[in-house]
Amino acid sequence: MTLSAFVLKALERALAEAEWEERLRGRAPTDLGTPTARLLEEAREERWSAL
C-alpha cells in the first residue's frame, strides 16, 4: 500500500466517523427508563460472570 492510499483511507474513515457523529447528534434523546449508569453496571456484571 502506498502512502497516498494509506492517507486516503484514513481520511475516508475520519469523514465517515464525522458524518456518523453528526447524524447521532441530530437524533432525539432516547428514554431507556433506567439510568445509564445502572445499565452499564448490569452489562459489566454480565460480562464478568461470563468469564
N, C-alpha and C positions, 0 to 999 in steps of 0.2 A: 504494500500500500504506500502510495506516495504521500508526502507531507501535505500536499494540496488536498488530496482525497480525505486524509485524516481530519484536517481542519474543516473541510466542508461537512463531514459527518457530524463533527462536534457542534458546528453552527446549526445544523438541521435539528439535532437533539435539543439544543438550547431554545430554539424557536418553538419547537413542538411543546416543550415544557412551559414556556411563557404563555403560549396560546391556551394550554390546559388550565394553567393557574388563572388566566383571565376569565375563562368560562366558569371556573369554580367560584370566583369572586362575584360573578353575576347571578349565581343561584340564590334562592331564598334559603334562609336558615331552616334546618330540619329539627323538629322537636322529637327526640327519641323517647321522651317520657322518663328518662333516667339520667342523672348527672353523668357526664362523660367520664369523670374520674372513676365512678363505680363500674362503668362498662370496661374501662381499661384494667381495673383491678380484677374483674372477673376473667377477662381474657388472659391475663398473666397467670392467674391461679390455674386455669385450664391448661395453659402451656406447661407450667411446672409440674402439674400432676401427670401429664403425658410423658414426661421424661422419666 
